[in-house]
């Protein structure tokens, strides 16, 4: 209908709510997909703090680079930029 008749044009009123829900779902899914990588980083940090692994900036850098590569390879566009 036209604007002259007073009927709304465009998308129904519930569409913005659906897109917000979709965005919230995508954000939740991205965080859930990143959890294994965060857990791996936390385990490495705990191992260094407990003395099981040496506290080395070079080793930590190599570890982080490797985890980031796996994250990008497995998650693709959903991977976080680090």
KERO-388261 format. One record per residue (C-alpha): x, y, z; residue number from 1; residue in three letters. Coordinates in Angstrom, 3 decimals, decimal comma. Example, Ala and Ser with C-alpha at 12.3 -4.5 7.8 and 13.67 -1.06 7.14 Angstrom:
2
<rec u="12,300" v="-4,500" w="7,800" pos="1" code="ALA"/>
<rec u="13,670" v="-1,060" w="7,140" pos="2" code="SER"/>
END
This chain:
82
<rec u="0,000" v="0,000" w="0,000" pos="1" code="UNK"/>
<rec u="1,076" v="3,559" w="-0,347" pos="2" code="UNK"/>
<rec u="2,063" v="6,030" w="2,302" pos="3" code="UNK"/>
<rec u="-1,018" v="8,064" w="1,507" pos="4" code="UNK"/>
<rec u="-3,360" v="5,378" w="2,791" pos="5" code="UNK"/>
<rec u="-1,573" v="5,189" w="6,154" pos="6" code="UNK"/>
<rec u="-0,597" v="1,504" w="5,836" pos="7" code="UNK"/>
<rec u="3,016" v="0,762" w="6,773" pos="8" code="UNK"/>
<rec u="5,483" v="-0,080" w="4,058" pos="9" code="UNK"/>
<rec u="8,504" v="-2,331" w="4,284" pos="10" code="UNK"/>
<rec u="9,203" v="-5,142" w="6,679" pos="11" code="UNK"/>
<rec u="6,858" v="-6,390" w="9,388" pos="12" code="UNK"/>
<rec u="7,375" v="-5,116" w="12,927" pos="13" code="UNK"/>
<rec u="8,857" v="-8,427" w="14,171" pos="14" code="UNK"/>
<rec u="11,743" v="-8,464" w="11,654" pos="15" code="UNK"/>
<rec u="14,095" v="-6,248" w="13,722" pos="16" code="UNK"/>
<rec u="13,567" v="-8,544" w="16,704" pos="17" code="UNK"/>
<rec u="14,490" v="-11,540" w="14,545" pos="18" code="UNK"/>
<rec u="17,650" v="-9,872" w="13,264" pos="19" code="UNK"/>
<rec u="18,659" v="-8,948" w="16,822" pos="20" code="UNK"/>
<rec u="18,064" v="-12,531" w="17,903" pos="21" code="UNK"/>
<rec u="20,107" v="-13,751" w="14,950" pos="22" code="UNK"/>
<rec u="22,962" v="-11,441" w="15,857" pos="23" code="UNK"/>
<rec u="22,832" v="-12,578" w="19,486" pos="24" code="UNK"/>
<rec u="22,878" v="-16,214" w="18,355" pos="25" code="UNK"/>
<rec u="25,851" v="-15,607" w="16,069" pos="26" code="UNK"/>
<rec u="27,760" v="-13,841" w="18,838" pos="27" code="UNK"/>
<rec u="27,040" v="-16,729" w="21,231" pos="28" code="UNK"/>
<rec u="28,100" v="-19,296" w="18,612" pos="29" code="UNK"/>
<rec u="31,369" v="-17,450" w="17,934" pos="30" code="UNK"/>
<rec u="32,180" v="-17,405" w="21,646" pos="31" code="UNK"/>
<rec u="31,295" v="-21,082" w="22,028" pos="32" code="UNK"/>
<rec u="33,470" v="-22,014" w="19,041" pos="33" code="UNK"/>
<rec u="36,431" v="-20,162" w="20,566" pos="34" code="UNK"/>
<rec u="36,159" v="-21,886" w="23,975" pos="35" code="UNK"/>
<rec u="38,491" v="-24,814" w="23,189" pos="36" code="UNK"/>
<rec u="41,210" v="-22,405" w="22,109" pos="37" code="UNK"/>
<rec u="40,733" v="-20,265" w="25,216" pos="38" code="UNK"/>
<rec u="40,926" v="-23,403" w="27,360" pos="39" code="UNK"/>
<rec u="44,181" v="-24,380" w="25,643" pos="40" code="UNK"/>
<rec u="45,644" v="-20,944" w="26,336" pos="41" code="UNK"/>
<rec u="44,526" v="-21,131" w="29,972" pos="42" code="UNK"/>
<rec u="46,100" v="-24,577" w="30,386" pos="43" code="UNK"/>
<rec u="49,384" v="-23,319" w="28,963" pos="44" code="UNK"/>
<rec u="49,338" v="-20,338" w="31,333" pos="45" code="UNK"/>
<rec u="48,569" v="-22,607" w="34,296" pos="46" code="UNK"/>
<rec u="51,444" v="-24,909" w="33,336" pos="47" code="UNK"/>
<rec u="53,844" v="-21,960" w="33,239" pos="48" code="UNK"/>
<rec u="52,582" v="-20,605" w="36,569" pos="49" code="UNK"/>
<rec u="52,948" v="-23,990" w="38,246" pos="50" code="UNK"/>
<rec u="56,484" v="-24,431" w="36,920" pos="51" code="UNK"/>
<rec u="55,759" v="-27,423" w="34,676" pos="52" code="UNK"/>
<rec u="56,783" v="-25,380" w="31,630" pos="53" code="UNK"/>
<rec u="59,536" v="-22,764" w="31,559" pos="54" code="UNK"/>
<rec u="58,503" v="-19,101" w="31,608" pos="55" code="UNK"/>
<rec u="59,840" v="-18,023" w="28,232" pos="56" code="UNK"/>
<rec u="58,531" v="-15,174" w="26,106" pos="57" code="UNK"/>
<rec u="59,761" v="-16,903" w="22,958" pos="58" code="UNK"/>
<rec u="57,989" v="-20,154" w="23,830" pos="59" code="UNK"/>
<rec u="54,823" v="-18,291" w="24,761" pos="60" code="UNK"/>
<rec u="54,926" v="-16,420" w="21,456" pos="61" code="UNK"/>
<rec u="55,390" v="-19,617" w="19,479" pos="62" code="UNK"/>
<rec u="52,580" v="-21,280" w="21,376" pos="63" code="UNK"/>
<rec u="50,192" v="-18,364" w="20,801" pos="64" code="UNK"/>
<rec u="51,086" v="-18,194" w="17,114" pos="65" code="UNK"/>
<rec u="50,383" v="-21,913" w="16,728" pos="66" code="UNK"/>
<rec u="47,058" v="-21,752" w="18,551" pos="67" code="UNK"/>
<rec u="46,025" v="-18,700" w="16,506" pos="68" code="UNK"/>
<rec u="46,863" v="-20,531" w="13,277" pos="69" code="UNK"/>
<rec u="44,749" v="-23,516" w="14,317" pos="70" code="UNK"/>
<rec u="41,929" v="-21,191" w="15,340" pos="71" code="UNK"/>
<rec u="41,967" v="-19,429" w="11,972" pos="72" code="UNK"/>
<rec u="42,212" v="-22,721" w="10,077" pos="73" code="UNK"/>
<rec u="39,350" v="-24,394" w="11,928" pos="74" code="UNK"/>
<rec u="37,002" v="-21,442" w="12,467" pos="75" code="UNK"/>
<rec u="37,697" v="-19,472" w="9,301" pos="76" code="UNK"/>
<rec u="35,783" v="-16,207" w="9,288" pos="77" code="UNK"/>
<rec u="34,605" v="-16,819" w="12,850" pos="78" code="UNK"/>
<rec u="38,145" v="-16,749" w="14,232" pos="79" code="UNK"/>
<rec u="39,108" v="-13,782" w="16,334" pos="80" code="UNK"/>
<rec u="41,771" v="-11,469" w="15,015" pos="81" code="UNK"/>
<rec u="44,758" v="-11,642" w="17,356" pos="82" code="UNK"/>
END
